[in-house]
């Protein structure tokens, strides 16, 4: 599995010939991030907002429509298991529904918090995601978690790897530095992609990995 980052909360997960994306930006977004211009099998949206719901016109390599998930529930597609859990966000100054997702792919549990704004997520949801091996956590305040709350929640979930997001183009300045400081890290060089194997994940314990954002 290979994970790459395109800014804000837009991630691409490549597993063999399968492509899955989280929170792609739309053409209506004011962010300087390109919408997806590649074939996609599965697109997952946590919040109905132009910065996160760019799923219009997506298709698979065979020309069929991309499988789109945009709310709570249980899904299975092409051997990928996905669960969505209700939460909330105040992104862009508006109270809205945000969906937290747990995705099992290649036997690895990913947890994508999306534009989560409420640090007090339900105990039932915590129970569902506490076996997550990779956690995507938003930081930046202004409608999503601030750096301190994001770190505390990450520690509570206790994944093998923590990937911060939402810090580069919107929100509070220096939020990434503040998040890293919570872990006692003064600086962390970003990497262009993360290649993941379950055997390697087992050797990590809450390691923070920053992915460099690049347009696709």
Phi, psi and omega in degrees: 000137179235130181247127175233159189233135181244014178102159183056254177230022186268110179239151175240128178248121179249119179234098187062235179270001183264135178241126177236139178233149174249137170041060176290143177287155179256171177296338180276359180286146176271357179284150180273060181229134182283137171297163181299133179236032180224164180288138187224131179278317184226132176236129183243127183240128181265334186216136179281090181202144182305337179284349187227350190240041181279069183252357180294129177083002178290147177210162177275175181297331180275004178092349179285167185287140175298140176283118186250131177239124184220034178182174181300154179142183178242136185221150172220125181213126177052040178080006178258130180254130186226132174235136178244137184235137184292135173209191183226161179212151173242030182298139180063025175076014182233131177289129186210166176280131172241142178250127172271134182242141168246124183237125177254116183218132185057030181074010181250134179267118175257140173239121181248111184279346180064216182268045184302131179245341183258115181290340183264066178287158188296153178296327180294320177293317177303320179296330180283330187252004185285357174256018181291137179263330176233127182243126173260115187238132179277139174226154179141350180063202177050053176108338174240182183299143171280172187300318182293313180294323178297319180293314181299319179292321178299316179296323180295320179287327173060058177279171174285322182227137177245125178244108178287150180214171173076012186258350193264333187235344179221167174089189184296137179293148177063022182294326178295316179300319179294321179295314180295324180298327177301331179267357181083021180255128180272329181203143180218120182288130178287155176244155186281338177199159178240117176265124190243133170228142184300323181295326178286321179302324183298341181270357184250151181220092179070026181289130177272128177235123178261125178262137179286132181275137179211143178290154181242000000 
